[in-house]
Amino acid sequence: MARPDLTDPPPPRSTPKCGQMQQQPLRISTLIEFAERHHGDVEVVSRRVEGDIHRCTWTDIARRARKVAQALDAMALPAGARVATLAWNGHRHLELYFGVSGSQRVLHTLNPRLHPDQIVWIANHAEDSVLCFDMTFLPIVQVIHARCTTVRHWVALCDADQLPADTGIAGLQSYEAWMGCHGEDYSWPSFDENTASSMCYTSGTTGNPKAALYSHRSTILHAYASALPDSMAMSARDSVLPVVPMFHVNAWGIPYSAAMVGAKLVFPGPALDGKSVYELIESEGVTFAAGVPTVWQMLLGHMKPAGLKFASLRRTVIGGSACPPAMIDAFREDYGVDVLHAWGMTELSPLGTVCTLKNKHLKLTDQEQMKIRMKQGRCIYGIDMKIVDGDGHDLPHDGKAAGDLLVKGPWVIAGYYRPEGTSPLIGGWFPTGDVATIDPDGFMQITDRSKDVIKSGGEWISSIDVENIAMAHPAVAMAACIGVRHPKWDERPIVCVVRKPGAEIGRDELLQFFEGKTAKWQIPDDVVFVEAIPLGATGKMLKTRLREQLKDYALPGT
Amino acid sequence: MARPDLTDPPPPRSTPKCGQMQQQPLRISTLIEFAERHHGDVEVVSRRVEGDIHRCTWTDIARRARKVAQALDAMALPAGARVATLAWNGHRHLELYFGVSGSQRVLHTLNPRLHPDQIVWIANHAEDSVLCFDMTFLPIVQVIHARCTTVRHWVALCDADQLPADTGIAGLQSYEAWMGCHGEDYSWPSFDENTASSMCYTSGTTGNPKAALYSHRSTILHAYASALPDSMAMSARDSVLPVVPMFHVNAWGIPYSAAMVGAKLVFPGPALDGKSVYELIESEGVTFAAGVPTVWQMLLGHMKPAGLKFASLRRTVIGGSACPPAMIDAFREDYGVDVLHAWGMTELSPLGTVCTLKNKHLKLTDQEQMKIRMKQGRCIYGIDMKIVDGDGHDLPHDGKAAGDLLVKGPWVIAGYYRPEGTSPLIGGWFPTGDVATIDPDGFMQITDRSKDVIKSGGEWISSIDVENIAMAHPAVAMAACIGVRHPKWDERPIVCVVRKPGAEIGRDELLQFFEGKTAKWQIPDDVVFVEAIPLGATGKMLKTRLREQLKDYALPGT
């Protein structure tokens, strides 16, 4: 700065209210523009429904997303219209992610694992205008299409020559014919960053499905937060395998965060067996993978007998349900892969916490670290959380007090999509329905679902704790703990158990197994042996169904 | 989800426009709230002006920031009022960062290295109401205070008993007395995220200083982006040493990103010599440090003769000016420290690019990687950039074409603070004043400042290239290349050279040294030996001053 040049400042004026920074709305289209401009040659690799391995780049995805946008324009589909998908993880699904939301329509990812009746109900509730589906799901679409009253366009995610002649679905088009006829020239529209971008229905265990309606802003902020070193730590050096489906809360946002950092994306398609996933990890140099525990169980089950190792995989994020400690150990010690627990839900876009260690933990022993790793983790900035008692009073973050977990943040829902009137929030906080502890370092651990916790004589018993003890018995294949009415204690726990094939175990033997493993009053009052425990579409135990089945059950001595 | 429970969807309704996500403004106060709630016991360590090492935690910083806010309230200071600082990196400065901005005032970090006349000019232009200063700068304040016509409150960053009796500054208070009398109970106010949060004047080499006026939104988005793995990769496992001053574009945003991820912060105070910095790195387990090349030169200068090594340091980010390759090598090979080049400017909050490798580069040789590492790096998502020719037409990203570098993004200024009327933007893009190339992988390399590039016969000659060659000669201490008028070629380069003490070198010998190192027409036409090259307050060469000094110079033969 040159000294002699100091002319007098202008005369005083009013106080500045706003900063003078560029107003650039946080829009999903800017992600794909960025990936094309700065990481254009980075690959997107898909194992397709057809069985082959498809290779393209972020540039290809960007170009084809622009064609999708124009195909929607050509249908005269208005802003905000819902475009549904019934699809596996693959490049065409990715193109729809950007083409639909980028052109100001709402991407609605339907879960093909639901019962057809449920899919129909959800498509009608969302009033989907277009439905794009993988050929795997043609039989489902053939069953439901006549009942999806708002869907006017059916698009099969395949080449024109793969479209069967007579599907019975009027006007069915192939994706490649539908979008392929458009050019690559297209400018993404400008609009407010709070505009709806995508929606996802919850797999609630009771009541009708409810939808989270995400915005462009919430999606971008979630992508920033989830790529941070303490979250998924995603970079341009990563090759990322989202095993978690793109119909499960947007594959935990990975399609967006991968575009944000220019990571290579590897899609498994429908092949989620251990062998297929292993081969993809090795052939595509996957460094980071994300999914639910069952997938990793299958993967390790394939690798162990064959003595296989990973060449490139360095870390996995596991969410959806708690990961058994033995699996975390196996990944770390036998395969050199860091396993991170994460916790989230549809209403949180989904990421709430990730279990990465703090500086102070680095000097702990492996065993001490494992105690922390088993927790669901700590908040990423943007999310805040607290636990409250039955009266809504804050409970201490001491790692002991368990209470209802509430969260807030810019990627947490304010309400469900229709009905809009009834806000689920409590003083601005979203009640997660989970019961949890939070320790002084901010690490949260889910102890139960609110509706599954057993309230016995004013104290809470975690159904998950009871189930974990039962399942540690070598003769137990599966266990579900529920509360039953008790004249004195209000509720008492019983445990429903499926025996392993050929295994024998009786009531008293199992109850004895609890001795010394938990407080006496937390030991269940009874064991009910059952053939099977009812499971929902996403593999969660349906305790409501179990309670119905046992509605005539009476506790011994009551 | 229970199947039998599918009641009919509600009747059709209008298309959703907005997502239904929580509206949580991006405010700086939420950073310090987050750090307190989730990383409360993480340390903030400061070497103070007093010479001692001060230790506190994020909880302490949060509590004291709330006291600062109340001290400002007690002064009845309105929203938007400017609170200036003249201070080193330390915990009290950090408290002001959060206390001032969090309470809706504007933090104005003054650069104490400027001439007192410039500080007066800037304080008057900004209309600062309060000025807080480290005791080191008491002599400056004593010189300027009478001329700072808008400042009503003077606060010395010290304990009450350290305040000298007679400073001549009316109403001078000690920081500890000023804010210490307030309680810790305080709720941060709610306001729009585009509200002004802080300001920083550019150290321009011509004209009057100009200010960037940052917003809460731009600051938070910048913090997210700068903590990403491809940027500064900051996490709760880091101990971070910002050697870059908090009066230089908010220490590159590190006070904010450290709070965002719960990192330990280590402040060097005024002691930036090699020994002090080294001792702090070792005693505080610093894993990551950020600063300009001169600081690292001093650090290595201290370590090398003594054979010292780092126990914890893993990476540094170097910005401000290009880092000599030899220094990058030394850090990597001798000390195992990764050196990242970064590029930014006051108008960019400051981060624009960081030079982290991509997946495809990992298999390159060290030498090939070094070629990439020497570039200024690639965009972090949020920033976009392009290069244009003299007519404003886009130039290719081929790593060869050099043009004016333009940037845009939500943490780039839209205009300067007063005058507001004259937008510096060109079609929404901010012209950086740098000349650069961008390669097909998106890596940008600064080749010159726009105003320093020499336009010879329609071609551009990079003054930096010429200087780098000259400075590679063992007899040259410093070199500055400028253009002078030429009747045929419009401009031709000459190089002004300061010889090393005792070294001898003549004009012809130095010009011969250029042979084979650059194209013939890019070799300077003359060498002018000078005693010294004028430097600005931040160590940059003042070529305008040099041009003035040589205004009577004529090229040989013209």
Interface residues (C-beta under 8 A of the other chain):
Chain A: M1 A2 R3 D5 L6 T7 P9 P10 P12 R13 T15 P16 K17 C18 G19 Q20 M21 Q22 Q23 Q24 L26 L31 E33 F34 R37 H38 H39 G40 D41 V42 P78 A79 G80 A81 V106 L114 H115 D117 Q118 W121 N124 H125 E127 T150 D192 N194 T195 A196 S197 T202 S203 G204 T205 T206 G207 N208 P209 A212 L213 Y214 S215 H216 R217 S218 L221 Y224 A225 A227 L228 P229 D230 A233 M234 S235 A236 R237 D238 S239 M260 V261 G262 A263 K264 G285 S349 T356 L357 K358 N359 K360 L362 R378 C379 Y381 G382 D384 K408 G409 P410 W411 V412 I413 A414 G415 Y416 Y417 R418 P419 E420 L425 G428 F430 P440 D441 G442 G536 A537 L542 T544 R545
Chain B: M1 A2 R3 D5 L6 T7 P9 P10 P12 R13 T15 P16 K17 C18 G19 Q20 M21 Q22 Q23 Q24 L26 L31 E33 F34 R37 H38 H39 G40 D41 V42 P78 A79 G80 A81 V106 L114 H115 D117 Q118 W121 N124 H125 E127 T150 D192 N194 T195 A196 S197 T202 S203 G204 T205 T206 G207 N208 P209 A212 L213 Y214 S215 H216 R217 S218 L221 Y224 A225 A227 L228 P229 D230 A233 M234 S235 A236 R237 D238 S239 M260 V261 G262 A263 K264 G285 S349 T356 L357 K358 N359 K360 L362 R378 C379 Y381 G382 D384 K408 G409 P410 W411 V412 I413 A414 G415 Y416 Y417 R418 P419 E420 L425 G428 F430 P440 D441 G442 G536 A537 L542 T544 R545
